[in-house]
Structures are given as C-alpha cells and as structure tokens.
C-alpha cells in the first residue's frame, strides 16, 4: 500500500517483532487496536483501516474459544464502536479467512456463494466479524470490504509458529532439518504471495462497486508434496520428511475461485509460486 501512495501506520499491541523493522511503515504505534482514541492521537484519522489484528490462529483458537471471542470478536466490536465517534468513518478492509469460514468444501473451487460452515472457533469468529461489519454498515453507513484470504506466505512470515507451512518448511529445509508431513502429502491448498495480498488491499480500498466480500487467493491448488519439490528444486538438495498420520479435520482440497476479485477489483496475483517461494527462502536465510 505504501508503494501505491498510502502513508501506512502499524497499530499493534506488540509491535516491532521483525528484527529489520517495517520498511514500508511511516510509523508504528504500540497500542491495542480497539483503543481507537489512543492511536488516533498518534497517527491521525485514517482513510482506510486494514484490519489484520488477531490473537489466535486456526490450530489453537478452538482450545480456548472464550479467549478467542473476547480478543478477536469483542475487540473488533470495540473498534467499530470507537469509529462511530468520528465525523467521517474510514473504510475498513477486514482480513477474513478463505479457508476457515467455508469449512469442508462441497465443491472446488469455492466461490463466495459457497455455504459457510466453519469447523473451528477461528472460522466462527471470522464469520461473526463479517456479519457485524455488514450490520454496522447498515446501521451507521460504515464503508467496508471483506477479503477472504487463502494461505499467504512471503518475507516477514516467521517460521517458528504454528501457522505458515511454507515458512516452516523452507526454514527447516535451509537448516537441513526434517519437516513433518501430515498424511501422504497430497492435501491441496491455495497459496498467495504476500505482495499480492498487499495489492488486493489497494484494490479493495479503491473499489466502488456493490460487492463487499471477495475471495483473495492464488486460484490454483498446490499440494504439500509440490511445496517440497519446489523447495528441493530451489535449494538443490532433498528435504527429509517425517510422515505423520493424516488429521481428520484437514479438508483434502481447498482452492478459492477468485473470478469476482478479477472482475470487480481488477485484481489478480502476479507472483508465480516458485518465484514467491524463492523470495521467501532468500529472506529466511537471515533468520535464525
């Protein structure tokens, strides 16, 4: 968004995690995202809010759905209440989940009209926030867009957490450590380079059509085995696998239909998968 001319500020209760900073950010505010009055004092009234804040990830949210709701859902409602105090509300672009809100796919690729039946607390909360944004827009006129993003990867994605299979695999492969594969590696997911997520935010910020919810993904299915083959090709050596039993809650295939984003937002991913993985590897070479 900075490349598109926006002055980008980061509001985060725990900012500054990357060792090399945020080169695109005009400033960072150490503040809870729902504390609107506090961060407004520092960065001013924005034209656009990209709501990326989340306390949990899909793998852990269901372990404590109360905490997940308190931080992610109630926090978002506090944010919306705070924005009501402004004379002109900014456009809110909410980063929802293209995997979690749909649940187990009935057909693939998934369009925005596919039934939403989340399998865990993470998806339930994301979907509840989507509904609250719609209701808030009807009540107060809040401008908003929902982007149901697939599986982003790229620079600044940390490899030590429980989310981000490409970062985790790439970092372990660089260290010549084995990776854990659940099942036979045939599970297919939709991956999207982080820079392409950024251009989707830019497109959603300027969108003037009637649609409010868009799938944002690569639009192509890539299996776990294909990720490993890509890494082996780029690194020039084999990646050791530790095969684990398949997990029953993992859908076999999840791929998004991005035709609405193409037609309405004029957006499409530009970075090919192998090139994006190569950029991730280059960045991860400096990460311990």
C-alpha positions as CSV (number, residue, x, y, z in Angstrom):
1,X,0.0,0.0,0.0
2,X,2.9,2.3,0.6
3,X,4.0,1.7,-3.0
4,X,0.6,2.8,-4.1
5,X,1.0,6.2,-2.3
6,X,-0.6,5.4,1.1
7,X,1.1,6.6,4.3
8,X,1.0,3.3,6.2
9,X,1.0,3.1,10.0
10,X,1.1,0.0,12.1
11,X,-1.0,-0.3,15.2
12,X,-0.1,-3.4,17.3
13,X,-0.1,-4.2,21.0
14,X,3.3,-5.9,20.4
15,X,5.0,-4.0,17.6
16,X,8.4,-4.3,16.2
17,X,8.7,-8.1,16.1
18,X,10.7,-8.2,12.8
19,X,14.4,-7.6,13.5
20,X,14.7,-5.5,10.4
21,X,11.7,-3.3,11.0
22,X,8.9,-2.4,8.7
23,X,10.5,-0.6,5.7
24,X,7.1,0.4,4.3
25,X,5.7,1.9,7.6
26,X,5.6,5.6,8.2
27,X,5.3,4.8,11.9
28,X,4.4,2.2,14.5
29,X,2.0,2.6,17.4
30,X,2.2,0.3,20.4
31,X,-1.4,0.1,21.3
32,X,-4.4,-2.3,21.3
33,X,-6.2,-2.0,18.0
34,X,-9.6,-1.5,19.7
35,X,-8.3,1.6,21.7
36,X,-9.2,3.9,18.9
37,X,-8.8,7.2,20.9
38,X,-5.2,6.4,21.8
39,X,-3.9,5.5,18.3
40,X,-5.8,8.4,16.7
41,X,-3.7,10.8,18.8
42,X,-0.5,9.5,17.2
43,X,-1.4,8.6,13.6
44,X,-4.5,10.8,12.9
45,X,-7.8,9.8,11.3
46,X,-7.1,7.3,8.5
47,X,-8.9,7.0,5.2
48,X,-8.6,3.2,5.3
49,X,-8.1,0.6,8.1
50,X,-6.7,-2.8,7.1
51,X,-7.9,-5.0,10.0
52,X,-5.3,-7.8,10.3
53,X,-5.4,-8.0,14.1
54,X,-5.9,-11.5,15.5
55,X,-4.8,-13.1,18.8
56,X,-5.2,-16.7,17.6
57,X,-4.5,-19.0,14.6
58,X,-6.8,-21.8,13.4
59,X,-4.7,-24.5,15.1
60,X,-5.2,-23.1,18.6
61,X,-8.4,-21.0,18.6
62,X,-10.7,-23.9,19.5
63,X,-8.6,-24.7,22.6
64,X,-10.0,-21.6,24.2
65,X,-12.9,-20.2,22.2
66,X,-13.8,-17.8,25.0
67,X,-10.5,-16.1,24.8
68,X,-10.6,-16.1,21.0
69,X,-14.0,-14.3,21.1
70,X,-13.0,-11.9,23.8
71,X,-9.9,-10.7,21.9
72,X,-10.8,-11.0,18.3
73,X,-14.6,-10.6,18.2
74,X,-15.2,-8.3,21.2
75,X,-12.1,-6.3,20.2
76,X,-13.4,-5.7,16.7
77,X,-16.8,-4.6,18.1
78,X,-14.9,-2.1,20.3
79,X,-13.0,-0.9,17.3
80,X,-16.3,-0.3,15.4
81,X,-17.8,1.5,18.4
82,X,-14.8,3.7,18.5
83,X,-15.1,4.5,14.8
84,X,-18.7,5.7,15.4
85,X,-17.3,8.7,17.2
86,X,-15.6,10.0,14.0
87,X,-17.3,12.5,11.8
88,X,-16.2,10.5,8.7
89,X,-15.7,6.8,9.2
90,X,-12.7,5.3,7.4
91,X,-13.2,2.3,5.1
92,X,-12.5,-0.9,7.0
93,X,-10.9,-3.8,5.0
94,X,-11.2,-6.9,7.0
95,X,-8.7,-9.8,6.5
96,X,-11.0,-12.8,6.8
97,X,-10.1,-16.4,6.0
98,X,-10.6,-18.1,2.7
99,X,-10.1,-21.5,4.4
100,X,-11.7,-21.3,7.8
101,X,-15.1,-19.6,7.0
102,X,-16.2,-22.2,4.4
103,X,-15.4,-25.3,6.3
104,X,-15.3,-28.6,4.4
105,X,-15.7,-27.7,0.7
106,X,-18.8,-29.1,-1.1
107,X,-17.4,-28.1,-4.5
108,X,-14.0,-26.8,-5.6
109,X,-13.0,-24.1,-6.4
110,X,-15.0,-22.3,-3.7
111,X,-16.9,-19.1,-4.7
112,X,-18.1,-16.5,-2.3
113,X,-21.6,-18.1,-2.5
114,X,-20.4,-21.4,-1.1
115,X,-22.1,-22.3,2.2
116,X,-20.1,-21.0,5.3
117,X,-19.8,-23.8,7.9
118,X,-16.7,-23.2,9.9
119,X,-15.1,-26.3,11.5
120,X,-13.5,-24.4,14.4
121,X,-13.6,-21.3,16.6
122,X,-11.2,-19.3,14.4
123,X,-13.6,-19.5,11.4
124,X,-16.7,-18.9,13.5
125,X,-15.2,-15.7,14.9
126,X,-14.0,-14.5,11.4
127,X,-17.5,-15.1,10.1
128,X,-19.2,-13.4,13.0
129,X,-17.0,-10.3,12.3
130,X,-18.1,-10.4,8.7
131,X,-21.7,-10.2,9.8
132,X,-21.1,-7.5,12.3
133,X,-19.4,-5.4,9.6
134,X,-22.4,-5.8,7.4
135,X,-24.8,-4.9,10.2
136,X,-22.6,-1.9,11.2
137,X,-22.7,-0.7,7.6
138,X,-26.5,-0.9,7.5
139,X,-26.7,0.9,10.8
140,X,-24.1,3.6,10.5
141,X,-23.0,3.6,6.9
142,X,-19.6,2.2,7.7
143,X,-17.8,1.5,4.4
144,X,-16.1,-1.9,4.4
145,X,-14.8,-4.7,2.3
146,X,-14.1,-8.3,3.4
147,X,-11.2,-10.2,1.8
148,X,-11.3,-13.9,2.4
149,X,-7.6,-14.6,2.0
150,X,-6.2,-18.0,1.3
151,X,-2.8,-19.0,2.7
152,X,-0.4,-16.1,2.5
153,X,3.4,-16.6,2.5
154,X,6.5,-14.5,1.9
155,X,9.0,-12.3,3.5
156,X,8.4,-11.4,7.2
157,X,6.5,-14.6,7.8
158,X,8.1,-16.1,10.9
159,X,9.0,-19.8,10.7
160,X,8.8,-20.6,14.4
161,X,5.0,-20.5,14.9
162,X,2.2,-23.0,14.2
163,X,1.0,-21.3,11.0
164,X,2.6,-20.8,7.7
165,X,3.6,-24.2,6.2
166,X,5.9,-22.6,3.5
167,X,7.9,-20.6,6.0
168,X,8.2,-23.5,8.4
169,X,9.2,-26.0,5.7
170,X,11.6,-23.5,4.0
171,X,13.4,-22.6,7.2
172,X,13.8,-26.2,8.3
173,X,15.0,-27.1,4.8
174,X,17.6,-24.3,4.9
175,X,18.8,-25.8,8.2
176,X,18.8,-29.3,6.7
177,X,16.3,-30.4,9.3
178,X,13.4,-32.8,8.6
179,X,9.8,-31.5,8.1
180,X,6.7,-33.1,9.4
181,X,4.1,-34.1,6.8
182,X,0.6,-35.0,8.0
183,X,-0.8,-37.7,5.7
184,X,0.7,-38.6,2.4
185,X,1.4,-35.0,1.3
186,X,-1.5,-35.0,-1.2
187,X,-3.5,-32.3,0.7
188,X,-4.1,-29.4,-1.6
189,X,-4.2,-25.7,-0.5
190,X,-4.4,-22.3,-2.2
191,X,-1.3,-20.2,-1.5
192,X,-0.8,-16.5,-2.2
193,X,2.4,-14.4,-2.1
194,X,2.3,-11.6,0.5
195,X,2.9,-8.9,-2.0
196,X,-0.2,-9.9,-3.9
197,X,-2.2,-9.7,-0.7
198,X,-1.0,-6.1,-0.5
199,X,-2.2,-5.2,-4.0
200,X,-5.5,-6.8,-3.1
201,X,-5.8,-4.3,-0.2
202,X,-5.0,-1.4,-2.5
203,X,-7.7,-2.6,-4.9
204,X,-10.3,-3.1,-2.1
205,X,-9.5,0.4,-0.8
206,X,-10.5,2.0,-4.1
207,X,-13.4,-0.3,-5.0
208,X,-16.7,1.4,-5.8
209,X,-18.9,-1.5,-6.8
210,X,-21.7,-3.1,-4.8
211,X,-19.9,-6.3,-3.9
212,X,-18.4,-6.3,-0.4
213,X,-16.9,-9.8,0.0
214,X,-14.1,-11.2,-2.2
215,X,-12.0,-14.4,-2.3
216,X,-8.3,-13.5,-2.5
217,X,-6.1,-16.4,-3.3
218,X,-3.8,-17.9,-5.9
219,X,-6.7,-19.6,-7.5
220,X,-4.6,-22.7,-8.1
221,X,-4.3,-25.8,-5.9
222,X,-0.8,-26.8,-4.7
223,X,-0.2,-29.9,-2.7
224,X,2.2,-30.3,0.2
225,X,4.3,-32.6,-1.9
226,X,4.6,-29.9,-4.6
227,X,5.8,-27.4,-2.0
228,X,8.5,-29.8,-1.0
229,X,9.5,-30.5,-4.6
230,X,9.7,-26.7,-5.2
231,X,11.9,-26.2,-2.2
232,X,14.2,-29.1,-3.3
233,X,14.5,-27.6,-6.8
234,X,15.4,-24.2,-5.5
235,X,17.8,-25.5,-2.8
236,X,19.4,-28.2,-4.9
237,X,19.1,-30.9,-2.2
238,X,16.5,-33.3,-0.8
239,X,14.2,-32.3,2.1
240,X,13.9,-35.0,4.7
241,X,10.3,-35.9,5.5
242,X,8.8,-37.3,8.8
243,X,5.5,-38.7,7.8
244,X,2.7,-38.4,10.4
245,X,-0.9,-39.8,10.3
246,X,-3.4,-37.7,8.4
247,X,-5.5,-35.3,10.5
248,X,-9.3,-35.9,10.2
249,X,-10.1,-32.2,10.4
250,X,-8.0,-31.3,7.4
251,X,-10.1,-31.0,4.2
252,X,-8.3,-32.8,1.3
253,X,-8.7,-29.8,-1.1
254,X,-9.3,-26.1,-0.6
255,X,-8.9,-23.8,-3.5
256,X,-10.6,-20.4,-4.0
257,X,-12.4,-19.1,-7.0
258,X,-11.1,-15.6,-7.5
259,X,-13.1,-14.6,-10.5
260,X,-15.1,-12.0,-8.6
261,X,-12.0,-10.2,-7.4
262,X,-10.7,-10.3,-11.0
263,X,-13.9,-8.7,-12.4
264,X,-14.8,-6.4,-9.6
265,X,-11.5,-5.3,-8.1
266,X,-9.4,-5.7,-11.3
267,X,-7.0,-7.7,-9.2
268,X,-5.1,-10.9,-9.8
269,X,-2.0,-12.4,-8.3
270,X,1.2,-11.5,-10.2
271,X,3.9,-13.5,-8.5
272,X,4.3,-17.1,-9.6
273,X,4.5,-19.7,-6.8
274,X,8.2,-20.7,-7.5
275,X,9.3,-17.1,-7.6
276,X,7.4,-16.3,-4.3
277,X,9.0,-19.3,-2.6
278,X,12.4,-18.2,-3.8
279,X,11.9,-14.8,-2.3
280,X,10.8,-16.4,1.0
281,X,13.9,-18.6,1.0
282,X,16.1,-15.6,0.4
283,X,14.6,-13.7,3.3
284,X,14.7,-16.7,5.6
285,X,18.4,-17.1,5.1
286,X,18.8,-14.2,7.6
287,X,16.5,-15.7,10.2
288,X,17.9,-18.0,12.9
